[in-house]
């Protein structure tokens, strides 16, 4: 993988104790933080390609989901940032690189660190 290869991260906040609006607030906060990091190429909401009929509340976005894209050289920095910000929050992290996809779930800081290590190993493979 070259340093300028693009890697997509999809992060889902899946805390059962939060409703869709609270998950959405977490997404908005993280998007704001990620937009301030120079290494992140793009960050945004995940569009719902099949919204329920009459759904206007979230504007066609999937609640609790965001997607960030970085080049391979900056992936490790992004994962370090995510580890700092998301430790202890139940999340699902999907990493897509070189046409392959890895999805990991974490419910604690330790699980998140293990998931980030798995993602780093996956990216460098």
Phi, psi and omega per residue, in radians:
X1 nan 2.335 3.131
X2 -1.499 2.797 -3.090
X3 -1.092 -0.404 -3.134
X4 -1.766 0.188 3.024
X5 -1.128 2.518 -3.096
X6 -1.586 2.369 3.104
X7 -2.149 2.263 -3.141
X8 -1.798 2.334 3.048
X9 -2.025 2.218 3.028
X10 -2.003 2.186 -3.087
X11 -2.033 2.204 3.106
X12 -2.017 2.135 3.017
X13 -1.462 1.991 -3.059
X14 -2.176 0.690 3.095
X15 -1.238 2.032 -3.114
X16 -1.130 -0.284 3.124
X17 -1.427 -0.092 -3.125
X18 -1.933 2.456 3.038
X19 -1.464 3.066 -3.060
X20 -1.021 -0.653 -3.120
X21 -1.172 -0.707 3.122
X22 -1.190 -0.694 3.069
X23 -1.065 -0.695 3.137
X24 -1.114 -0.656 3.091
X25 -1.104 -0.701 3.094
X26 -1.096 -0.735 3.116
X27 -1.059 -0.834 -3.109
X28 -1.051 -0.749 3.126
X29 -1.083 -0.789 -3.113
X30 -1.176 -0.673 3.091
X31 -1.053 -0.789 3.130
X32 -1.028 -0.768 3.139
X33 -1.156 -0.744 -3.107
X34 -1.168 -0.554 3.130
X35 -1.165 -0.338 -3.141
X36 -1.527 -0.082 -3.139
X37 -1.674 2.095 -3.094
X38 -1.052 -0.560 -3.051
X39 -1.245 -0.296 -3.125
X40 -1.475 2.102 -3.120
X41 -1.269 -0.907 3.114
X42 -2.456 2.631 3.056
X43 -2.620 2.474 3.138
X44 -3.088 -3.124 3.127
X45 -1.318 2.818 3.083
X46 -1.760 2.109 3.141
X47 -1.212 2.469 3.030
X48 -1.547 1.926 -3.099
X49 -1.303 -0.308 3.117
X50 -2.305 1.190 -3.102
X51 -1.168 2.571 3.086
X52 -1.093 2.596 -3.111
X53 -1.050 2.335 3.127
X54 1.415 0.076 -3.126
X55 -1.324 2.001 3.089
X56 -2.167 -0.228 -2.983
X57 -1.033 -0.812 -3.058
X58 -1.853 0.191 3.033
X59 1.116 0.551 3.074
X60 1.427 0.241 3.080
X61 -1.828 2.619 3.066
X62 -1.356 2.256 -3.111
X63 -1.161 2.407 3.027
X64 1.365 0.178 -3.105
X65 -2.125 2.497 2.990
X66 -2.503 2.770 3.121
X67 -2.259 2.364 3.076
X68 -2.224 2.563 3.133
X69 -2.220 2.309 3.113
X70 -2.384 2.863 3.015
X71 -1.488 2.853 -3.032
X72 -1.013 -0.599 -3.118
X73 -1.133 -0.458 -3.090
X74 -1.805 -0.003 -3.078
X75 -1.066 -0.727 -3.105
X76 -1.115 -0.703 3.121
X77 -1.100 -0.757 3.121
X78 -1.096 -0.750 -3.123
X79 -1.145 -0.607 3.058
X80 -1.108 -0.744 3.105
X81 -1.066 -0.798 -3.131
X82 -1.098 -0.697 3.108
X83 -1.044 -0.722 3.117
X84 -1.169 -0.721 -3.029
X85 -1.465 -0.532 -2.949
X86 -1.942 0.018 3.133
X87 -0.992 2.245 3.123
X88 1.600 -0.174 3.094
X89 -1.710 2.350 3.076
X90 -1.217 2.085 3.140
X91 -2.423 2.907 2.958
X92 -2.164 2.272 -3.099
X93 -2.069 2.154 3.066
X94 -1.959 2.294 3.131
X95 -2.081 2.262 -3.134
X96 -2.159 2.121 -3.138
X97 -2.610 2.472 3.115
X98 0.895 0.642 3.108
X99 1.327 0.074 3.112
X100 -1.935 2.718 -3.112
X101 -2.338 2.420 3.080
X102 -2.202 2.311 3.086
X103 -2.155 2.260 3.125
X104 -2.303 2.618 3.103
X105 -2.030 2.565 3.104
X106 -2.465 2.439 3.128
X107 -2.128 -0.047 -3.135
X108 -2.566 2.951 3.113
X109 -1.038 -0.741 -3.130
X110 -1.099 -0.777 3.118
X111 -1.125 -0.667 3.120
X112 -1.124 -0.752 3.118
X113 -1.075 -0.715 3.089
X114 -1.138 -0.686 3.132
X115 -1.148 -0.714 3.134
X116 -1.158 -0.685 3.094
X117 -1.113 -0.746 3.107
X118 -1.058 -0.718 3.127
X119 -1.146 -0.711 3.120
X120 -1.114 -0.752 3.113
X121 -1.100 -0.702 -3.141
X122 -1.102 -0.755 -3.111
X123 -1.172 -0.690 -3.071
X124 -1.462 -0.093 -3.141
X125 -1.288 nan nan
